[in-house]
Amino acid sequence: MSGVWVGLETNNGELRSVAFEMLTAARRLADASGAQVCAFVWGEGAQDSAKALGECGADSVVVVELSGDASARPAEVSAALAQLAAEQKPSVVLLADGAFSRSVAPALAQKLSASFVADVIDVAFDEKPVFTRLPYSGKVIERVAPTDASALTIASIRPKAFEAAQPEEGRTAGVSTFAASPVAAARVLQDVVRAVSERVDLSEADVVVSGGRGLKGPEGFKVLEELADVLGAAIGASRPAIDEGWIDAQYQVGQTGKTVAPSLYIACGISGSIQHMAGISASKYIVAINKDPEAEIFAQADYGIVADLFEAVPLLTQQMRDMLQA
Ligand SMILES: Cc1cc2nc3c(=O)[nH]c(=O)nc-3n(C[C@H](O)[C@H](O)[C@H](O)COP(=O)(O)OP(=O)(O)OC[C@H]3O[C@@H](n4cnc5c(N)ncnc54)[C@H](O)[C@@H]3O)c2cc1C
């Protein structure tokens, strides 16, 4: 197999943890096939992140310099990667699953006549790269491989599906830069709305406190926020809470929302529909708080509390606060 590429975007000047998880996936493919891992990184602070990428498994790092026009960024990145891939012919290009990759990857695949595999949770090498994903709300395990071993596959990697690569002493990578040609954006970006939150990113959070229709209104989330503050957790929500306008859509967890994989997922006033569970099945422990002992979620939760959440959550918050301060 020829090269395994990892395309990485910085977030507020830093690499997201998924970057190091992608290096784990890339190294697995490269080590099994004798290929090299090349990391392409762009965005604010990209140059500064090159050293860490080398220490954590990249054999080489290319800093992609962009024009700075935010609306053209996906077009510029896909044009730059397409140009480099046409010249250097990697076998695999990995991107982080999310809004950006959903914009870049199909365009890149089209330009390079490559296949695109979305939301990959595992990789292996068996004469050709094999990608595992969980379609149909996780009811099916699908393993996908290119029909032609030399064909290029572009894959997006689900955050938290892989262990993050750790720095190895003495490991370094050669660093170069590539100036992307300015590209006119195919679409005009009219506005960038960034919800400023002090909280950890939902899809990368280790603890998530999530609320559903049982919260009864936006003020219900205030009760959850207090628990989340004590635990350093991210806030999540079921779809009705979004549909009712109680909380922003970025917090939706489930089949049509975000997929999370925390160590602890606390579901408050959530019944456990298949569409919600599809987004949380990779959680290590699920704790459900629901006043209905027959609620579906208790069948899948590791711990269940049959109680009114407006009583149970403040009590839990107080207990956790006392425990953590002791
Ligand atoms: C195509 C499609 C995609 C979908 N995608 C998603 C998705 O991504 N994410 C998602 O979440 N849903 C999704 N849904 C909706 C999904 O089918 C369910 O309707 C939804 O998950 C239910 O949300 P809920 O559990 O908050 O509400 P409900 O099912 O109404 O459950 C509310 C729960 O709160 C409990 N409760 C009420 N009051 C209290 C209280 N005071 N204390 C404790 N418990 C209380 C009740 O006993 C009940 O179990 C999708 C549906 C479709 C058709």
PDBQT file of the ligand as one rigid body, heavy atoms in Angstrom, charges set to zero:
ROOT
HETATM    1  C1  LIG A 401     -35.705   9.706  11.414  1.00  0.00    +0.000 C 
HETATM    2  C2  LIG A 401     -35.687  10.042  12.881  1.00  0.00    +0.000 A 
HETATM    3  C3  LIG A 401     -34.509  10.491  13.423  1.00  0.00    +0.000 A 
HETATM    4  C4  LIG A 401     -34.449  10.800  14.788  1.00  0.00    +0.000 A 
HETATM    5  N1  LIG A 401     -33.279  11.219  15.331  1.00  0.00    +0.000 NA
HETATM    6  C5  LIG A 401     -33.198  11.422  16.653  1.00  0.00    +0.000 A 
HETATM    7  C6  LIG A 401     -31.962  11.793  17.275  1.00  0.00    +0.000 A 
HETATM    8  O1  LIG A 401     -30.938  11.980  16.618  1.00  0.00    +0.000 OA
HETATM    9  N2  LIG A 401     -31.950  11.956  18.608  1.00  0.00    +0.000 N 
HETATM   10  C7  LIG A 401     -33.050  11.789  19.399  1.00  0.00    +0.000 A 
HETATM   11  O2  LIG A 401     -32.939  11.937  20.618  1.00  0.00    +0.000 OA
HETATM   12  N3  LIG A 401     -34.230  11.459  18.831  1.00  0.00    +0.000 NA
HETATM   13  C8  LIG A 401     -34.341  11.293  17.496  1.00  0.00    +0.000 A 
HETATM   14  N4  LIG A 401     -35.530  10.993  16.953  1.00  0.00    +0.000 N 
HETATM   15  C9  LIG A 401     -36.741  11.040  17.810  1.00  0.00    +0.000 C 
HETATM   16  C10 LIG A 401     -36.935   9.746  18.597  1.00  0.00    +0.000 C 
HETATM   17  O3  LIG A 401     -37.722   8.843  17.828  1.00  0.00    +0.000 OA
HETATM   18  C11 LIG A 401     -37.706  10.018  19.900  1.00  0.00    +0.000 C 
HETATM   19  O4  LIG A 401     -38.917  10.663  19.622  1.00  0.00    +0.000 OA
HETATM   20  C12 LIG A 401     -36.928  10.892  20.879  1.00  0.00    +0.000 C 
HETATM   21  O5  LIG A 401     -35.624  10.367  21.056  1.00  0.00    +0.000 OA
HETATM   22  C13 LIG A 401     -37.628  10.920  22.217  1.00  0.00    +0.000 C 
HETATM   23  O6  LIG A 401     -37.013  11.889  23.020  1.00  0.00    +0.000 OA
HETATM   24  P1  LIG A 401     -37.180  11.849  24.590  1.00  0.00    +0.000 P 
HETATM   25  O7  LIG A 401     -36.731  10.546  25.110  1.00  0.00    +0.000 OA
HETATM   26  O8  LIG A 401     -36.566  13.090  25.117  1.00  0.00    +0.000 OA
HETATM   27  O9  LIG A 401     -38.771  12.040  24.750  1.00  0.00    +0.000 OA
HETATM   28  P2  LIG A 401     -39.879  11.012  25.204  1.00  0.00    +0.000 P 
HETATM   29  O10 LIG A 401     -39.823   9.772  24.409  1.00  0.00    +0.000 OA
HETATM   30  O11 LIG A 401     -41.156  11.767  25.236  1.00  0.00    +0.000 OA
HETATM   31  O12 LIG A 401     -39.439  10.628  26.691  1.00  0.00    +0.000 OA
HETATM   32  C14 LIG A 401     -39.466  11.513  27.772  1.00  0.00    +0.000 C 
HETATM   33  C15 LIG A 401     -39.114  10.702  28.996  1.00  0.00    +0.000 C 
HETATM   34  O13 LIG A 401     -39.012  11.562  30.096  1.00  0.00    +0.000 OA
HETATM   35  C16 LIG A 401     -39.545  10.897  31.244  1.00  0.00    +0.000 C 
HETATM   36  N5  LIG A 401     -39.910  11.936  32.188  1.00  0.00    +0.000 N 
HETATM   37  C17 LIG A 401     -40.908  12.859  32.078  1.00  0.00    +0.000 A 
HETATM   38  N6  LIG A 401     -40.888  13.678  33.137  1.00  0.00    +0.000 NA
HETATM   39  C18 LIG A 401     -39.884  13.262  33.942  1.00  0.00    +0.000 A 
HETATM   40  C19 LIG A 401     -39.376  13.711  35.180  1.00  0.00    +0.000 A 
HETATM   41  N7  LIG A 401     -39.881  14.767  35.813  1.00  0.00    +0.000 N 
HETATM   42  N8  LIG A 401     -38.351  13.035  35.735  1.00  0.00    +0.000 NA
HETATM   43  C20 LIG A 401     -37.813  11.950  35.118  1.00  0.00    +0.000 A 
HETATM   44  N9  LIG A 401     -38.261  11.483  33.924  1.00  0.00    +0.000 NA
HETATM   45  C21 LIG A 401     -39.265  12.149  33.345  1.00  0.00    +0.000 A 
HETATM   46  C22 LIG A 401     -40.711  10.102  30.712  1.00  0.00    +0.000 C 
HETATM   47  O14 LIG A 401     -41.014   9.012  31.580  1.00  0.00    +0.000 OA
HETATM   48  C23 LIG A 401     -40.187   9.648  29.351  1.00  0.00    +0.000 C 
HETATM   49  O15 LIG A 401     -39.576   8.372  29.447  1.00  0.00    +0.000 OA
HETATM   50  C24 LIG A 401     -35.620  10.677  15.594  1.00  0.00    +0.000 A 
HETATM   51  C25 LIG A 401     -36.792  10.224  15.015  1.00  0.00    +0.000 A 
HETATM   52  C26 LIG A 401     -36.841   9.917  13.680  1.00  0.00    +0.000 A 
HETATM   53  C27 LIG A 401     -38.115   9.433  13.084  1.00  0.00    +0.000 C 
ENDROOT
TORSDOF 0
